[in-house]
């Protein structure tokens, strides 16, 4: 764009030179100017070269005068057209690219031929500066996710950093983030994967707090799987990081009257969770859902779908998921003040069970070299589809592909109950820390605060 502006001023200068000319002499052509010679073509110089006296007829002189008057006008018109094309092209290419790359608003669309960085397109690389905290020293990392503390011997899974192809995830400064969050309210809403990310963020930020006792759960609760609300307050900075357990995002209710016997409960797809009013006044909202949208958690437990007063026995899970996300999107657009609240949605996190029965869990020592098809998810695709049609800006954390490679990072048999394998949840420290690094990079950009990039 700067090059276009440069040519614009050069052409304007040419117009002024022509306007001041009264004859096609050496001074008018400014042939002593190297800059002019670099612009004017040899053919143009030949056409405008002065002729010996008596060589041209009056008609020729008339034509030359007409050309001399018309030529600057044509140059001016061409300069203006070029200028607006350059400005328009710069706006269409540069500004949307910056907003997608740094603010992450809406669904980021990146051209494969573009130099714009897609932060979610990359690979896992060894980095000895990881892990970023010790789970055994963080009281908010539940014991079931502390794989190292539960007997895991190999530590390789702790040393992997996500490296995008064309850029780096900024290594955040903890003190900067703590100040950024001062007087704010950060709310996670979703299933146990959301709770894991919530725990990870608290542990990351506690590394920058001197008085660990100044960080506490607001109700004195211990971190458990079933509790619906957990809130940790950083009293020195006057902010809270909260978690609301809402595994479907929509209401889960008892069996309606006159429903078939196999129906024990329903998901009311047209009504958001009844605790949703608690989410409204947050400064930052991070949603996720997907792990419970499977037959084993729905149909096999007698849970079916409901819209208004009608039970939809034949409705498929993908259709129901799309309907539920539509309800969520309408709620966000009607209830959330986009001038105050930044809204994020994290996509589906693939599990790595070795069979559909979820009985065998093979945790590897290193990340996979191929995603084995786990980078594709109907849930993630549906999230893309819904968000791209929303009017409220949503930052999409598309972690599906990057997480698909981390078979090595699951809890496996290193939980607080080793008899039950786990290839769904993640060890802490681990993959959720990287989700939070990306989340914080977007947050720093949104609040226009500096980040430190790792060399």
C-alpha positions as CSV (number, residue, x, y, z in Angstrom):
1,X,0.0,0.0,0.0
2,X,2.9,2.4,0.8
3,X,4.3,1.7,-2.7
4,X,0.9,2.6,-4.2
5,X,0.9,5.9,-2.3
6,X,4.5,6.6,-3.4
7,X,3.5,6.2,-7.1
8,X,0.4,8.3,-6.5
9,X,2.6,11.3,-5.4
10,X,5.1,10.7,-8.2
11,X,2.3,10.9,-10.8
12,X,0.8,14.0,-9.2
13,X,4.3,15.6,-9.6
14,X,4.3,14.6,-13.2
15,X,0.9,16.3,-13.7
16,X,2.2,19.5,-12.1
17,X,5.3,19.5,-14.4
18,X,3.1,19.1,-17.5
19,X,0.8,21.8,-16.4
20,X,3.6,24.3,-16.0
21,X,5.1,23.5,-19.4
22,X,4.6,25.9,-22.4
23,X,6.7,24.0,-24.9
24,X,8.3,20.6,-25.4
25,X,11.8,21.7,-24.5
26,X,14.4,20.1,-22.3
27,X,13.3,22.0,-19.2
28,X,9.7,21.0,-19.6
29,X,10.6,17.3,-20.0
30,X,12.9,17.6,-17.0
31,X,15.3,15.2,-18.6
32,X,17.9,16.1,-16.1
33,X,15.9,14.5,-13.4
34,X,16.8,10.8,-12.9
35,X,13.5,10.3,-11.2
36,X,11.5,11.5,-14.2
37,X,13.6,9.3,-16.5
38,X,12.8,6.3,-14.3
39,X,9.1,6.9,-14.8
40,X,8.9,8.0,-18.4
41,X,9.2,5.3,-21.1
42,X,11.4,5.7,-24.1
43,X,8.3,5.8,-26.3
44,X,6.9,8.6,-24.4
45,X,10.1,10.6,-24.8
46,X,10.1,10.0,-28.5
47,X,6.5,11.2,-28.9
48,X,7.2,14.4,-27.0
49,X,10.6,15.2,-28.4
50,X,10.8,18.6,-30.0
51,X,10.9,18.8,-33.9
52,X,13.1,21.1,-36.0
53,X,11.4,24.4,-37.0
54,X,9.3,24.0,-40.2
55,X,9.1,20.3,-39.9
56,X,5.5,20.0,-38.6
57,X,2.5,21.5,-40.2
58,X,0.0,23.8,-38.2
59,X,-2.3,20.7,-37.9
60,X,0.5,18.7,-36.3
61,X,1.2,21.6,-33.9
62,X,-2.5,21.7,-33.1
63,X,-2.6,17.9,-32.4
64,X,0.5,18.2,-30.2
65,X,-1.1,21.0,-28.2
66,X,-4.3,18.9,-27.8
67,X,-2.2,15.9,-26.6
68,X,-0.2,18.1,-24.2
69,X,-3.4,19.3,-22.6
70,X,-5.1,15.9,-22.5
71,X,-2.1,13.8,-21.3
72,X,-1.9,15.3,-17.8
73,X,-5.7,14.8,-17.3
74,X,-5.3,11.1,-18.3
75,X,-2.4,10.7,-15.9
76,X,-4.4,12.3,-13.1
77,X,-7.4,10.0,-13.7
78,X,-5.1,7.0,-13.8
79,X,-3.4,8.1,-10.6
80,X,-6.7,8.5,-8.8
81,X,-8.0,5.1,-9.9
82,X,-4.7,3.4,-8.9
83,X,-4.8,5.2,-5.5
84,X,-8.3,4.0,-4.7
85,X,-7.6,0.4,-5.9
86,X,-4.5,0.3,-3.6
87,X,-6.4,1.8,-0.6
88,X,-9.4,-0.6,-1.2
89,X,-7.1,-3.6,-1.6
90,X,-5.2,-2.7,1.5
91,X,-8.4,-2.4,3.5
92,X,-9.9,-5.6,2.2
93,X,-6.7,-7.6,2.8
94,X,-4.8,-6.0,5.7
95,X,-7.5,-5.0,8.2
96,X,-9.5,-8.2,8.1
97,X,-6.3,-10.2,8.4
98,X,-5.2,-8.2,11.4
99,X,-8.5,-8.6,13.1
100,X,-8.6,-12.3,12.5
101,X,-4.9,-12.9,13.4
102,X,-4.8,-10.8,16.6
103,X,-8.3,-10.4,17.8
104,X,-9.8,-13.7,16.6
105,X,-13.2,-12.2,16.2
106,X,-15.8,-14.5,14.4
107,X,-14.5,-17.5,12.5
108,X,-11.0,-17.0,11.3
109,X,-10.7,-17.8,7.6
110,X,-7.1,-18.1,6.3
111,X,-6.0,-18.5,2.7
112,X,-3.4,-21.2,2.3
113,X,-1.4,-18.9,0.1
114,X,-1.5,-16.1,2.6
115,X,1.3,-15.1,5.0
116,X,-1.2,-14.5,7.7
117,X,-0.6,-16.8,10.6
118,X,-3.2,-19.4,11.5
119,X,-2.3,-20.0,15.1
120,X,-4.0,-23.4,15.0
121,X,-2.0,-24.8,12.1
122,X,1.3,-26.0,13.3
123,X,3.1,-28.8,15.2
124,X,4.3,-29.9,18.6
125,X,8.0,-29.2,19.4
126,X,10.2,-30.0,22.4
127,X,10.7,-27.1,24.7
128,X,12.7,-27.6,27.9
129,X,11.2,-24.5,29.5
130,X,8.0,-26.5,30.0
131,X,6.0,-27.3,32.1
132,X,4.9,-23.9,33.2
133,X,3.9,-25.0,36.8
134,X,4.0,-27.9,39.2
135,X,0.5,-29.4,39.7
136,X,1.5,-30.7,43.1
137,X,2.1,-27.1,44.2
138,X,-1.3,-25.9,42.9
139,X,-4.2,-26.6,45.2
140,X,-6.7,-26.1,42.4
141,X,-5.4,-28.9,40.1
142,X,-7.5,-31.8,41.2
143,X,-5.6,-35.0,42.1
144,X,-7.2,-37.0,39.3
145,X,-5.4,-34.9,36.6
146,X,-1.9,-34.7,38.3
147,X,-0.5,-37.6,36.4
148,X,3.1,-37.1,37.6
149,X,1.8,-37.0,41.2
150,X,-0.2,-40.2,40.6
151,X,2.9,-42.2,39.6
152,X,3.6,-41.5,35.9
153,X,7.3,-42.1,35.4
154,X,8.0,-40.6,32.0
155,X,8.1,-36.8,31.8
156,X,8.3,-36.3,28.0
157,X,4.6,-35.4,27.8
158,X,5.4,-32.3,29.8
159,X,7.9,-30.9,27.4
160,X,5.9,-30.2,24.3
161,X,5.1,-26.7,23.0
162,X,2.7,-25.8,20.2
163,X,4.5,-24.1,17.3
164,X,2.3,-22.5,14.5
165,X,3.8,-22.6,11.1
166,X,4.2,-18.9,10.4
167,X,4.4,-17.4,13.9
168,X,4.8,-18.0,17.6
169,X,2.4,-18.1,20.4
170,X,3.5,-15.2,22.7
171,X,4.9,-16.3,26.0
172,X,2.7,-14.2,28.4
173,X,4.1,-12.4,31.3
174,X,2.2,-13.5,34.4
175,X,2.3,-10.1,36.1
176,X,0.9,-8.4,33.0
177,X,-1.9,-10.9,32.9
178,X,-2.7,-10.5,36.6
179,X,-2.9,-6.7,36.1
180,X,-5.0,-7.2,32.9
181,X,-7.5,-9.2,34.9
182,X,-7.7,-6.8,37.8
183,X,-11.4,-6.1,38.8
184,X,-12.7,-8.5,36.2
185,X,-14.7,-11.7,36.1
186,X,-13.7,-14.6,33.9
187,X,-16.3,-17.4,33.5
188,X,-15.8,-20.9,32.1
189,X,-19.0,-22.7,31.1
190,X,-19.1,-26.4,30.0
191,X,-18.2,-29.9,30.9
192,X,-15.2,-31.4,32.7
193,X,-12.9,-30.4,29.8
194,X,-13.8,-26.8,30.6
195,X,-13.1,-27.5,34.3
196,X,-9.7,-28.8,33.3
197,X,-8.9,-25.6,31.4
198,X,-10.2,-23.6,34.3
199,X,-7.9,-25.4,36.7
200,X,-5.0,-24.9,34.3
201,X,-5.5,-21.2,34.1
202,X,-5.6,-20.8,37.8
203,X,-2.4,-22.8,38.2
204,X,-0.7,-20.7,35.5
205,X,-1.6,-17.4,37.2
206,X,-0.8,-18.6,40.7
207,X,2.9,-18.8,39.7
208,X,2.9,-15.0,39.7
209,X,1.2,-14.6,43.1
210,X,3.5,-14.3,46.2
211,X,0.9,-14.9,48.8
212,X,-0.7,-18.2,47.8
213,X,-3.3,-17.9,50.5
214,X,-4.7,-14.8,48.9
215,X,-6.1,-17.1,46.2
216,X,-9.1,-19.2,47.4
217,X,-12.4,-20.8,46.4
218,X,-15.1,-18.3,47.3
219,X,-17.3,-20.9,49.0
220,X,-14.5,-23.0,50.5
221,X,-15.4,-25.9,48.2
222,X,-13.0,-28.5,47.1
223,X,-12.6,-29.2,43.4
224,X,-15.0,-32.0,42.6
225,X,-16.5,-33.4,39.4
226,X,-20.2,-32.9,40.2
227,X,-20.4,-29.5,41.8
228,X,-22.2,-27.0,39.5
229,X,-20.2,-23.9,40.5
230,X,-16.6,-23.2,41.5
231,X,-15.2,-19.7,41.9
232,X,-11.6,-18.9,42.7
233,X,-10.8,-15.3,43.8
234,X,-7.4,-13.6,43.4
235,X,-8.0,-11.2,46.2
236,X,-4.8,-9.2,45.7
237,X,-6.0,-8.3,42.2
238,X,-9.8,-8.3,42.9
239,X,-10.8,-10.8,40.1
240,X,-12.4,-14.2,40.0
241,X,-12.1,-17.1,37.6
242,X,-15.3,-19.1,37.8
243,X,-16.5,-22.4,36.4
244,X,-20.2,-23.4,35.8
245,X,-20.9,-27.0,35.0
246,X,-23.2,-27.1,32.1
247,X,-22.3,-30.2,30.0
248,X,-25.0,-29.6,27.3
249,X,-25.4,-25.8,27.7
250,X,-29.2,-26.3,27.4
251,X,-31.6,-27.4,30.1
252,X,-31.7,-31.0,31.3
253,X,-35.1,-31.8,32.7
254,X,-37.2,-34.7,34.0
255,X,-39.4,-36.9,31.9
256,X,-42.4,-34.9,30.6
257,X,-46.0,-36.3,31.0
258,X,-47.2,-38.9,28.7
259,X,-43.7,-39.7,27.4
260,X,-42.8,-43.3,26.4
261,X,-41.4,-45.4,29.2
262,X,-37.9,-45.4,27.7
263,X,-37.8,-41.6,28.2
264,X,-36.4,-40.8,31.7
265,X,-35.2,-37.3,31.0
266,X,-35.0,-34.8,28.2
267,X,-32.7,-32.1,26.9
268,X,-34.8,-29.0,26.2
269,X,-33.1,-27.8,23.1
270,X,-34.9,-24.5,22.9
271,X,-34.0,-23.4,26.4
272,X,-30.5,-22.5,27.7
273,X,-29.4,-24.0,31.0
274,X,-31.4,-22.5,34.0
275,X,-28.1,-21.2,35.5
276,X,-27.4,-19.1,32.4
277,X,-28.4,-15.9,34.2
278,X,-25.2,-16.3,36.3
279,X,-23.1,-15.9,33.2
280,X,-24.4,-12.6,31.9
281,X,-22.3,-10.0,33.8
282,X,-18.9,-11.6,33.1
283,X,-16.1,-9.7,31.4
284,X,-14.8,-12.8,29.7
285,X,-16.9,-15.9,28.8
286,X,-15.4,-19.2,27.6
287,X,-17.8,-21.9,26.4
288,X,-17.4,-25.5,25.4
289,X,-19.5,-28.6,25.0
290,X,-19.4,-31.9,23.1
291,X,-18.1,-34.7,25.3
292,X,-21.6,-35.6,26.6
293,X,-23.3,-35.6,23.2
294,X,-22.9,-39.3,22.7
295,X,-25.4,-42.2,22.8
296,X,-23.8,-43.5,26.0
297,X,-24.6,-40.3,27.9
298,X,-27.9,-39.7,26.2
299,X,-30.0,-42.6,24.7
300,X,-28.5,-45.3,26.8
301,X,-29.4,-43.4,30.0
302,X,-33.0,-42.7,28.7
303,X,-32.3,-39.1,27.8
304,X,-33.9,-37.8,24.6
305,X,-34.5,-34.4,23.0
306,X,-37.4,-32.1,23.5
307,X,-38.5,-28.9,21.7
308,X,-41.3,-26.9,23.5
309,X,-43.6,-29.7,24.7
310,X,-42.8,-32.2,22.0
311,X,-40.3,-35.1,22.6
312,X,-38.3,-35.8,19.5
313,X,-37.6,-39.5,19.8
314,X,-36.2,-39.8,16.2
315,X,-34.0,-36.7,16.3
316,X,-30.3,-37.5,15.7
317,X,-27.5,-36.2,17.9
318,X,-26.0,-33.9,15.2
319,X,-29.3,-32.3,14.6
320,X,-30.0,-31.9,18.3
321,X,-26.5,-30.4,18.8
322,X,-27.1,-27.9,16.0
323,X,-30.4,-26.9,17.5
324,X,-28.9,-26.5,21.0
325,X,-26.1,-24.3,19.6
326,X,-28.7,-22.2,17.8
327,X,-30.4,-21.6,21.2
328,X,-27.0,-20.7,22.7
329,X,-26.3,-18.2,19.9
330,X,-29.7,-16.5,20.3
331,X,-29.0,-16.2,24.0
332,X,-25.6,-14.6,23.4
333,X,-27.0,-12.1,20.9
334,X,-29.9,-11.1,23.1
335,X,-28.3,-11.2,26.6
336,X,-24.6,-10.4,26.2
337,X,-23.3,-6.8,26.0
338,X,-20.5,-7.1,23.4
339,X,-19.1,-3.8,24.5
340,X,-18.3,-5.3,27.9
341,X,-18.0,-9.0,27.5
342,X,-15.5,-10.9,25.3
343,X,-17.0,-14.3,24.3
344,X,-14.9,-17.3,23.4
345,X,-15.9,-20.8,22.2
346,X,-13.5,-23.7,22.4
347,X,-14.1,-26.5,19.9
348,X,-14.3,-30.2,20.6
349,X,-11.3,-32.0,22.1
350,X,-10.8,-35.5,20.7
351,X,-10.3,-38.5,22.9
352,X,-7.9,-41.4,22.1
353,X,-9.7,-44.6,23.1
354,X,-8.5,-47.7,21.3
355,X,-12.0,-49.0,20.9
356,X,-15.6,-47.7,20.9
357,X,-16.4,-49.3,24.2
358,X,-14.0,-46.9,25.9
359,X,-12.4,-49.7,28.0
360,X,-8.9,-49.7,26.5
361,X,-6.7,-46.6,26.6
362,X,-3.3,-46.7,25.0
363,X,-1.3,-43.7,26.1
364,X,1.9,-43.2,24.0
365,X,5.1,-41.7,25.2
366,X,5.3,-39.1,22.4
367,X,2.7,-37.2,20.3
368,X,1.3,-38.8,17.2
369,X,2.7,-37.9,13.8
370,X,-0.8,-38.2,12.2
371,X,-4.2,-37.2,13.6
372,X,-5.7,-40.6,12.6
373,X,-8.9,-38.7,11.5
374,X,-9.5,-37.3,15.0
375,X,-9.0,-33.7,13.6
376,X,-12.4,-34.0,12.0
377,X,-15.4,-33.5,14.3
378,X,-19.1,-32.9,13.5
379,X,-19.3,-30.9,16.7
380,X,-16.4,-28.6,15.7
381,X,-17.9,-28.2,12.2
382,X,-21.3,-27.3,13.7
383,X,-19.7,-24.7,16.0
384,X,-18.0,-23.1,12.9
385,X,-21.3,-23.0,11.1
386,X,-23.2,-21.4,13.9
387,X,-20.6,-18.8,14.9
388,X,-20.0,-17.5,11.4
389,X,-23.7,-16.4,11.2
390,X,-23.7,-14.6,14.5
391,X,-23.7,-10.8,14.8
392,X,-21.9,-10.8,18.2
393,X,-18.1,-11.2,17.8
394,X,-17.0,-14.7,19.0
395,X,-13.4,-15.7,19.3
396,X,-13.1,-19.4,18.3
397,X,-10.4,-21.5,20.0
398,X,-10.1,-24.3,17.4
399,X,-8.1,-26.8,19.4
400,X,-9.5,-30.0,17.7
401,X,-6.6,-30.6,15.3
402,X,-3.8,-29.7,17.6
403,X,-5.2,-31.9,20.4
404,X,-5.7,-34.8,18.1
405,X,-2.0,-35.4,18.0
406,X,-1.6,-35.7,21.8
407,X,-2.4,-39.3,22.6
408,X,0.6,-39.1,25.0
409,X,-1.0,-36.4,27.2
410,X,-4.1,-38.2,28.5
411,X,-4.6,-39.2,32.1
412,X,-4.6,-43.0,31.2
413,X,-4.1,-45.1,34.3
414,X,-2.4,-42.2,36.2
415,X,-5.6,-40.8,37.9
416,X,-6.8,-40.9,41.4
417,X,-8.6,-44.2,40.4
418,X,-6.1,-46.2,38.4
419,X,-8.5,-49.1,37.9
420,X,-10.5,-46.9,35.5
421,X,-8.5,-45.9,32.4
422,X,-9.0,-42.4,31.0
423,X,-8.3,-41.4,27.4
424,X,-10.6,-38.4,27.4
425,X,-9.2,-36.1,30.1
426,X,-5.8,-34.5,30.0
427,X,-2.9,-34.5,32.5
428,X,-2.0,-31.3,34.2
429,X,0.3,-29.7,33.4
430,X,-0.3,-30.5,29.7
431,X,-2.5,-29.7,26.7
432,X,-5.0,-27.4,28.5
433,X,-2.1,-25.1,29.3
434,X,-1.5,-24.5,25.6
435,X,-5.2,-23.8,25.1
436,X,-4.8,-21.1,27.8
437,X,-1.7,-19.7,26.2
438,X,-3.6,-19.2,23.0
439,X,-6.6,-17.8,24.9
440,X,-4.4,-15.3,26.8
441,X,-2.7,-14.2,23.6
442,X,-6.1,-13.3,22.2
443,X,-7.1,-11.6,25.4
444,X,-3.9,-9.5,25.5
445,X,-4.6,-8.4,21.9
446,X,-8.2,-7.6,22.7
447,X,-7.2,-5.4,25.6
448,X,-4.3,-4.0,23.5
449,X,-1.6,-5.1,26.0
450,X,1.9,-6.2,25.0
451,X,3.0,-9.9,25.0
452,X,6.5,-11.4,25.1
453,X,7.3,-13.6,22.2
454,X,9.5,-16.7,22.8
455,X,12.7,-16.6,20.7
